[in-house]
Amino acid sequence: MITPAYVATMAAYNAEMNRRVYAAAARLSDAERRAGRGAFWGSIHGTLNHLVWGDRIWMSRFAGWPKPPVPLKKSAGLIGDFAELRAAREVLDADLCAWAGEVDEAWLAGEETWFSGAAQRLRTHPRALLVAHMFNHQTHHRGQAHAMLTAAGERTGDTDLFLVLG
């Protein structure tokens, strides 16, 4: 089910949806982006930070990229300045798309072992499952950001995969 083509498709979808979400967020004031909105990571800004953190932590495991400098519980405050956060997201998405273009069946068929700070123990799982989780995590929290943006009066356009990449 999880193939190199799936990984490339999801990386492209993730990048395009991030462009749309960040464009909508940029139309809000900094105070509106930082306003507590009842989401798990508090605000639009906090949620977008957590997404950068999540992608970086998974890519540190998958490809040896640098780990985020803060722990999970502080991920909502990873990058304070919105312009810097947006620039980091753009670089991260380009790097994720490049990585996705190099993923092959053999790598996906392997397992990944890492120490999970959330579980506080060593974990081993199939890489294909973990890659699916990474993209699901992005969609989940980006959906929260999308809901907060919509409530703030902003729009991102279509979000359906077949409409975004079709």
NORQUI-V397588 format. One line per field, one symbol per residue. phi: phi as a letter, one per 40 degrees, with the letter a starting at -180 (. if undefined). A space follows every 50 residues. Layout:
BEGIN
phi=???
END
This chain:
BEGIN
phi=.cbdcccccccccdccccdccccccccccdccccccbgcdcgbccccccd ccdcccccccccbgcccccbcdcbccbdbcccccccccccccccccccdd cbcbdcccccbbbacccccfacbbacddcccdcdccddcdcccccccccc ccgbbbgdbcdcccbc
END
